[in-house]
Every structure is written in C-alpha cells, then in structure tokens.
Amino acid sequence: MEKRVVFKSAWLPYALVAPQIIVTIVFFFWPAIEAVYYSFLVQDPFGLSSQFVWFQNFKDLFDDSHYLASFRVTAVFSLLVAFLGMSIALLLATMADHVIRGSLGYKTLLIWPYAVAPAIAGVLWAFLFSPSIGIVTFYLLKAGINWNWVINENQAMLLVVMAAAYKQVSYNFLFFLAGLQSIPKSMIEAAAIDGATPMRRFWTIVFPLISPTTFFLLVVNIVYAFFDTFGVIDATTQGGPGEATKILVYKVYYDGVRAADLGSSSAQSVILMFVVIALTVVQFRFVERKVQY
Amino acid sequence: MIRKSLVALAALLGLAATTALAQTEIQWWHSMAGLNNDKLNDLANKFNAGQNRYKIVPVYKGSYPESMTAAIAAYRAGNAPAILQVFEVGTATMMAAKGAVVPVYKLMKDSDEPFDPKSYLPAIAGYYSDSHGNMLSFPFNSSTVVFYVNEDAFRKAGLDGAKNAPRTWKEFVADAQKLKAAGQTCVYTTGWPSWTHIENFSAWHNVPIGTKENGMAGLDTVFTFNTPLHVRQIAMLADLAKKGEFTYAGRQSQAEAKFASGECAMLTSSTGAQANIRRQAKFKWSVHFLPYWDDVKGAPQNSIIGGASLWVMGGKTPNVYKGVAEFFNFLSKPENQMFWHVGTGYLPITMAAYEMTKKSGFYNEHPEAEVAIKQLTNKPPTANSKGLRFGNFVQGREVIEEELEAAFEGKKSAKEALDEAVKRGNEILRRFQAANK
C-alpha cells in the first residue's frame, strides 16, 4: 500500500508551489522568451526602430569566422580551467586527507578563496601580473621573461585560466575531500598489506572510487568556465589581445551591453541556452547513470 | 542665544526648502572621475549659485560606455536624464536616435538663448554637427592625440629632444633606433591605438577613413583605411614591435603610465594625459605635433578630437529645456571654458576661451598645453579631417584594435590585418544601416 500525503483541497497544492513557479517564470522563462524574441529582431539601441529579420542574426553569426573562433577559445579555456582547477584541488585534497594535526585549519583556509567574487579574483590577478605595475611582472622581468599579456595571446590565456581556476580550486577541494573520506579505509589498508605503493594505491583504488565525484566536478567546472567567468575576463583582459580570450559569454555582454546590438547579443544567448541544455542532458544521461563503481 | 540662532537656522532651512521646491531639477549624467569630477561639480555649483530657477544635478554614472548604456536603459524605461555626456564614438548612435534626443541647435533656437556655432573651434564644432552645419550636441570635454617626448632619455642617446624631436615618421624611426642602441628598454608606446594610428593618422594626412565624408554624409559609408599609406604606417609599427622598439600597452590609456614612470621614451596619447604626467614625471618632457609622412601631399593637415559632448534627451518639459539652454549658455562663457581647460587639460572649445587663456599667460608657463590646440587648428578642416561618424563605432573601433594587435604580435601582416578590419568593420556598418532604416 502506498503511503502518500494527498491534499484534499483542489487549490492548496497549486497555491503552495505558486511562489516557486512565479519566481521561475518571472526570472527564467520571461527573460528567456524575451531573448528568443529579440534574437529575431534588428533594433537600434533606443528601441525606436526595429525590423523582424527571421534568422538573419543567427546566419550572420555562423557566417562570422570570428564567432566560430570564439567557440574554440571557449572550449580551450573551459578545458584548461577544469583541468587545472581539478588537478590542484585533488592534490590538495589528498594531502589534506592525510593531515592529522590541525586538519580543520588547513581545510578552512583552503576553502576561503571560494568566497572571493570572480571580479575581485580577476582584479587581484590583474594587479599581480599587470604588465606596467605588477609585482610578479617585475620579478619575471628580472628572471628574463618578457611578461606582457596585453599583446601575448598565450600569456593572456594563461592569466585568465589561472584567475578562473584559482576560484574553483576551493569548491573542487571540498567535493574531493568528501569523496576521499567516504572511501573505506580497510580497502586501502588491504592494498598496503599486499605491498602496493602509495602511488599505485591512489591510481588503482582511490582514483576509480572517486570517479563519480570527478565527473560531476568536470561538468560543473565546464559550466562554471562557460558562464561564470565573465567577471574574471572583464577585470583582466577584456577579451584581448586580439580575440584570444573572448569567450562566448563575454561576447554576449560586449555586443549587447557595450555595443548596444541587442539582436545579435540575444541570438548568441539563445545559442548559449542550447549549449546549457546539451550540457545538462549530458550530465543527467551519462554522468549520473554510467559512472558506477 | 542658542535658541535664537536655532530658530533662525530653522527659518533659513524652511526658506531653502521652499526655494528648492520652486526650482526645476535638471539631471546631468556624466563620466568624469577624480580631479575632473571635482571641476565638473564646481561648474554646476557655480551655475546653481548664479540663479535660482534651475538646479543642475550632476550624477556620476561610471565609464563612458556605462553611462551611455545606463541612459539607453533609462530611456527605454521612460526616465532618462535631461543631459547626458556621450563619448565621441557614440555620436553616430545618438544622432540616429531621432526622437530620443533634442538637437542642440534646435534647443537653443526654441529657448531664445544666444548661440553661435561659429564661436567654437571648427575642428570641434564640425565633429558634432550634421552635414548642414547644425550642431547636434554640445561639445564639452575635447581632447586630441599629441606626441610626448622624454628629453632626458633623448639626451642620453645623444639627441636633442626639445628642439629636434622627430617631426616625421622617418626621423622617428631613426631616433627610435638610436634610443634603443643607447640602452632604452621601452622606446615608444601608444595609447588608444585605433584613435591614434587609424583615425587621427588619416585626418593628419588628409586621407579618408571611410567614404561619405567619413560617414558624416550618409549611413551607406564604407571603411577605406586599408590604403598603402595606412599599411605603411601599421607595417612600420609592427616592424618596430619586432625589433623591440615599440612596446604595446593596451587599447586605452595604459601606455601613459609607462611614459610617466620614465620607462618609455616616446608616447602618442591623449592631451588628457598631461595633468598626470605633470604630477608624476621625474624627468624633463615636452609635447609635440604628431609625426607625419613628408611624402604625402598636404600633410600635416589637422588632427581630430576625442572626448565627449553633451546630448539633450527627448521627452522633457519646456521648462527643463529652458534650463538646459541657459546652462549651455553658461558653459560656453569664456571664463568658464578657461576654468575647465586649465583645470582639467581638456581643450578650450571656443576661440574666445583660447584667446583669454593665452592672455592670462598660462601657456608661457605651460607651453605643452597649447600644442594640442595648434595641432587641431593647423589648417581649416577638410572632409577627411573634420571628424568621423560611423554607426556602432564602439564595436568598429574594437574590431580595428583586435586586428592591429594581430599585426603587432606578428600573427598577420599589416595588409592582412587592415583588410580584415575593413571587412569586419563594414559588416558592422551594414548592420547599423539595417537597424536605422
């Protein structure tokens, strides 16, 4: 027999979920529909004249090799951020897992950077590595490295990846640590008795056991790098030099807000919306089901 | 005694409150920060103190693009400010927004304020006028690109930076080589690469940036800045960059700090940098005309302006417009212009203010402050040098800068970069044309 609480009233359940539905509609569906509508328009900034142009905005985008280049930049950026953020976090988590004295202190300190807003993180890194006034630049120059990300594309990419990953390390650390602590100690001890080296124990037991966490974090980190790193880019390179760090979400902001081209900007948002949908499907379909241990 | 003065104070406050009610408030959104913000507030306060019918309320709304974006959003929501400061690249966007703005010549005529467009420096008035010579926005803070030289660094290289600063790009290249050989780590840097090396470069050599009088005579303009002359200029810079004699510093004014600190020996950037350099530089420096190619006929012509102008937004009451007109009249008075020019380093925008500053002896003490005006008024402006008006030029300039960076980095040749910039720029112009049919 099913044990379910059933509302007798016809309207009460609807009234109870209404606030959530309204918030979702007002803050998610309404803007999304608006964006789809605007993506079919070419409009002047003041909204004084506008033409309905069907798919012209999308066609313009896909005819623009620079928009496609932005996809590549975003892919490289996201993978680097995810890889760097996760590998450092995993290393730190493995270390923290072994610390016995004062472990709480270490853990707390490692989680701190997560509280730093992306824009602030960007400004911090921009100051440290500023080509004109940065302290790190000063020492790099002394060491014979010409650090000028204003014109060097690889250095610019390196800078934004570091700034973006720095923020994400804490988040990843938290999940990895939880994952590590849920591994039964007996398994590792058994392997140790069998003579497996610490390295071997990590790669054959620990790493496979935390793979669900790893996959979850991979998706979360890629989504983060795709959508939440706007502040980092805006505070440091602003997409330059050339278009070396102009990721998709920065281009949406730039074209829509700075350049007041709402049609193209909305079309880009709609495309990004499909990217998010695809990523979510991947997460639910494959990651949550297929990774088993 | 105390009670008495309290009563008096209360009475005074009550009085102030009633006059405040009778006053018409006029919102003025601007982007002047720091020292310039103080000077701007001084002007507003002086106007408010001089009469009691209107009250100008200046509001700092962030950087130029930020305040423009904020005003556009406010206009869409129906509560735009009466006066908005818009940077020069936003001019075409504002102009095309007929109905959202009130042209200044019309505002002045409707409110019977005396207004003579001819009293403004031609290079400035032309930039903000339509093709019939009607002034559309009120010039406020104008600047132009000038050439800064570190005389101490020149002397170290056996050069005389004061008298023999390079006049042509040929001399410039030769001097750059000598400076490098003398151990100068950063020889030359530039602020605002597109504004300096495409926009002002074109005007200075009397060649067009785009067709239709640089876009002033029609929305169907196309860019033309990929001529052999432009390619020569960008190729020269790319070559200097390769040899380590040109240090790229970014798209805005970042280069100015590199010059002020003494790191770089030569700089091309805005006149607006002078106040800062004056305060920071621990070496002897001077300001000169931009170098030019002496084989180009008619060069040097005159440089074009940057900075911002004041736009009057539509949909306000006649009373507000009357107040705005009076305020503009106040701003164009020579003494107020001179106050702004001397205090901020921006150009005086009327001939009368220029003459007045000259008489005051300010230029004897600061000859560098006069160079920009001489350069701007070097010759009467032509169709190529009176300014530019390209739609969505915020984006357009960005595209030019991206391509210039590719050339300076050595990823593309100067020709490839400029061809691509023209192609991408024209796509932006066509979108603007389509949106403003």
Interface residues (C-beta under 8 A of the other chain):
Chain A: V42 Q43 D44 P45 F46 G47 L48 S49 S50 Q51 V53 D60 D64 H66 P131 S132 I133 N148 V150 I151 N152 E153 Q238 G240 P241 G242 E243 Y254 D255 V257 R258 A259 A260 D261 G263 S264
Chain B: P65 M68 T69 I72 Y75 R76 T93 A96 A97 K98 G99 A100 A241 T247 Y248 A249 G250 R251 Q254 A257 K258 S261 E263 N392 V394 Q395 E398 E401 E402 E403 E405 A406 F408 E409 K411 R424 E427 R431 A434 A435 N436 K437
